[in-house]
């Protein structure tokens, strides 16, 4: 079986969850601060990204981090362009760990309009997709944010996400469509109902053989996205932690059957640069186990 087929099979059927290791430029200082590295530890963006890569490498090379519990990892471009243990990152993840590599392709969020933040323009997307394919990336992800239960805004988000998804599918990759509903949205349940309706319409119109993954905020109504879990065009439905603590995110996740985690902050909560390898690996192992169990109850 070729890699892509085997990776698709993994994403569709294997128990596990996705490690989102893709905080990029804007959120990097915060991620490093949480990891116990102060902002005076680097004097240029290059140095900052080198430190980030050390942090990512420590996660990926940890004995706790394997395909037994982790289906996939989402990288940002800088991580994809570097090596881990002497191999390009995506190759290391798949060849050594049996973890499917994904790439974050968005360029961040546009300013809020109609209660939502669309994706910023991505003029280099075609070139980035070519590069991702050459580097053996399986799929992509792009995040928009819904702040208000605005029918027009939510429709714009979903239309844009699926327009970009079609371009990604045409390039031979599997897109993770991520219209995040802000956990502080004043009418969160209503926004989620509007989102579900808009997405269902787009999914039902996807041509035969075109597949997407969905990354969604853990909903107010349990099993709201059960139809997506069963949908023939959906490889997997994954949930973002969205600022919930790991305990709260895991609790909500357990109540949404067939949905697995794609956590970033909740995965690395409590890990620091100062911990010994034994301490660090034990904590990461416990974190992975708790998220794995919540994803596969």
Secondary structure, 3 states (H helix, E strand, C coil): CCHHHHHHHHHHHCCCEEEECCCCHHHHHHHHHHCCCCHHHCCCHHHHHHHHHHHHHHHHHCCCCCCCCEEEEEECHHHHCCEECCEEHHHHHHHHHCCEEEEECCCCECCCECCEECECCCCCHHHHHHHHHHCCCCEEEEEEEECCCCHHHHHHHHHHHHHHHHHHHHCCCEEEEEEEECCCCCCHHHHHHHHHHHHHHHHHHCCCCCCEEEEEECCCCCCCCHHHHHCCCEEEEEEECCCCCHHHHHHHHHCCCCCEEEECHHHHCCCCCCCCHHHHHHHHHHHHHHHHHHHCC
